[in-house]
């Protein structure tokens, strides 16, 4: 089931338990629209003085999440309190990326997180669930990946890197 949001009145009609989730997805949709509009300006597909138009938003409520957190999550919940079994390396990686609370996670893409040493697929899945619980999502990947995360993490002198010449 989806709902079309055209005005603030449409938002006001949502039940309280759905409002925060809708606002989080609306925020992500606006960020994506801004990113696409900026790219279109750079590529001269739209005039430089043309304003971004964002009239409606199709909201699709997500089903129940499997994250059963004893802690009440909010946008300001510190990373240390997120119910993720992350090792110290993962928490250090989040700190290096200037991610200190749940809301900060929505300002980075999954691709950027996966490139960081200490963040694996399981941690990423749990962080995605945490974001969904507060109605947010990761920033969409700005560039399609051309290289796998394993290739990015592999040292240049490792065996199997055909493009590296011996000195």
C-alpha positions as CSV (number, residue, x, y, z in Angstrom):
1,X,0.0,0.0,0.0
2,X,1.4,3.4,-0.9
3,X,0.2,6.9,-0.1
4,X,0.7,10.0,-2.2
5,X,1.9,13.0,-0.2
6,X,1.0,16.3,-2.0
7,X,0.8,18.7,1.0
8,X,1.3,19.2,4.7
9,X,-2.4,18.3,5.1
10,X,-1.6,14.8,3.7
11,X,1.1,14.5,6.3
12,X,-1.2,15.6,9.1
13,X,-3.6,12.8,8.2
14,X,-1.0,10.1,8.9
15,X,-1.2,8.2,12.2
16,X,1.5,9.3,14.7
17,X,3.3,6.0,14.5
18,X,3.7,6.4,10.7
19,X,4.5,10.1,10.6
20,X,8.2,9.8,11.6
21,X,8.9,7.0,9.1
22,X,7.2,9.0,6.3
23,X,9.2,12.1,7.1
24,X,12.4,10.2,7.0
25,X,11.6,8.7,3.6
26,X,10.5,12.1,2.4
27,X,13.8,13.6,3.5
28,X,15.7,10.9,1.6
29,X,13.6,11.5,-1.5
30,X,14.2,15.2,-1.4
31,X,18.0,14.6,-1.1
32,X,17.9,12.3,-4.1
33,X,15.9,14.9,-6.1
34,X,18.4,17.6,-5.2
35,X,21.3,15.4,-6.2
36,X,19.7,14.5,-9.6
37,X,18.9,18.2,-10.2
38,X,22.4,19.3,-9.5
39,X,23.8,16.6,-11.9
40,X,21.4,17.8,-14.6
41,X,22.6,21.4,-14.1
42,X,26.2,20.3,-14.4
43,X,25.5,18.4,-17.6
44,X,23.5,21.4,-18.9
45,X,20.3,19.3,-19.3
46,X,18.4,22.0,-17.4
47,X,19.1,25.8,-17.3
48,X,21.3,26.9,-14.5
49,X,18.6,29.2,-13.1
50,X,15.8,26.6,-13.1
51,X,14.6,25.8,-9.6
52,X,14.1,22.2,-8.3
53,X,10.4,21.2,-8.5
54,X,9.2,18.5,-6.0
55,X,5.4,18.3,-6.0
56,X,4.4,14.9,-4.7
57,X,5.9,12.0,-2.9
58,X,4.9,8.3,-3.1
59,X,5.3,6.9,0.4
60,X,5.4,3.1,0.8
61,X,5.4,2.1,4.4
62,X,7.9,-0.6,5.2
63,X,6.8,-3.7,7.0
64,X,7.8,-4.5,10.6
65,X,11.5,-4.6,11.1
66,X,13.2,-7.6,12.8
67,X,15.3,-5.3,15.0
68,X,14.1,-5.8,18.6
69,X,15.9,-3.1,20.5
70,X,15.4,-2.7,24.2
71,X,16.6,0.9,23.8
72,X,14.2,3.6,22.5
73,X,15.9,4.7,19.3
74,X,15.7,8.3,18.1
75,X,17.5,10.5,15.6
76,X,19.9,11.7,18.4
77,X,20.7,8.2,19.8
78,X,24.5,8.0,20.1
79,X,26.3,5.4,18.0
80,X,27.5,3.7,21.2
81,X,23.9,3.0,22.2
82,X,22.8,1.5,18.8
83,X,22.0,-2.2,19.3
84,X,24.6,-3.5,16.9
85,X,27.2,-6.1,17.8
86,X,29.9,-4.1,16.2
87,X,33.5,-4.6,17.1
88,X,35.6,-1.7,18.3
89,X,37.0,-1.4,14.7
90,X,33.5,-0.7,13.4
91,X,32.8,1.9,16.0
92,X,36.2,3.5,15.2
93,X,35.3,3.5,11.5
94,X,32.0,5.3,12.2
95,X,33.9,7.8,14.4
96,X,36.4,8.5,11.6
97,X,33.5,9.2,9.2
98,X,32.1,11.7,11.8
99,X,29.1,9.5,12.5
100,X,28.1,10.1,16.1
101,X,24.3,9.5,16.2
102,X,21.6,7.7,14.2
103,X,20.8,10.7,12.1
104,X,24.4,11.0,10.9
105,X,24.1,7.6,9.3
106,X,21.5,8.9,6.9
107,X,24.1,11.4,5.5
108,X,26.4,8.6,4.1
109,X,25.9,6.0,1.5
110,X,26.2,2.2,2.0
111,X,29.0,2.2,-0.6
112,X,31.0,4.7,1.4
113,X,30.5,2.6,4.6
114,X,31.5,-0.6,2.9
115,X,34.8,0.9,1.8
116,X,35.7,1.6,5.4
117,X,37.8,-1.1,7.1
118,X,35.9,-2.6,10.0
119,X,32.4,-2.3,8.5
120,X,31.1,-5.6,7.0
121,X,27.9,-6.7,5.5
122,X,26.3,-7.8,8.8
123,X,27.0,-4.5,10.5
124,X,25.7,-2.7,7.4
125,X,22.5,-4.7,7.5
126,X,22.0,-3.9,11.2
127,X,22.7,-0.2,10.7
128,X,20.1,-0.3,7.9
129,X,17.5,-1.7,10.3
130,X,18.3,0.9,12.9
131,X,17.7,3.6,10.3
132,X,14.5,2.0,9.2
133,X,13.3,2.0,12.8
134,X,13.5,5.8,12.9
135,X,12.2,6.2,9.4
136,X,15.5,7.0,7.6
137,X,17.6,5.3,5.1
138,X,21.2,5.6,3.8
139,X,22.0,8.2,1.3
140,X,21.7,6.7,-2.2
141,X,24.9,5.8,-3.9
142,X,26.0,8.8,-6.0
143,X,28.1,6.8,-8.4
144,X,27.5,3.2,-9.5
145,X,30.3,1.0,-8.1
146,X,32.9,0.1,-10.7
147,X,35.1,-1.8,-8.3
148,X,34.2,-4.2,-5.5
149,X,34.9,-3.4,-1.9
150,X,37.3,-6.3,-1.7
151,X,39.3,-4.9,-4.6
152,X,39.4,-1.5,-3.0
153,X,40.7,-2.9,0.3
154,X,43.3,-5.1,-1.3
155,X,46.9,-3.7,-1.0
156,X,48.4,-2.6,-4.4
157,X,51.3,-5.1,-4.1
158,X,49.0,-8.1,-3.3
159,X,49.1,-11.0,-5.7
160,X,46.4,-10.9,-8.3
161,X,46.7,-7.2,-9.0
162,X,47.7,-7.4,-12.6
163,X,47.9,-3.7,-13.1
164,X,50.7,-3.2,-10.6
165,X,54.2,-3.4,-12.1
166,X,57.3,-4.3,-10.2
167,X,59.8,-1.5,-9.5
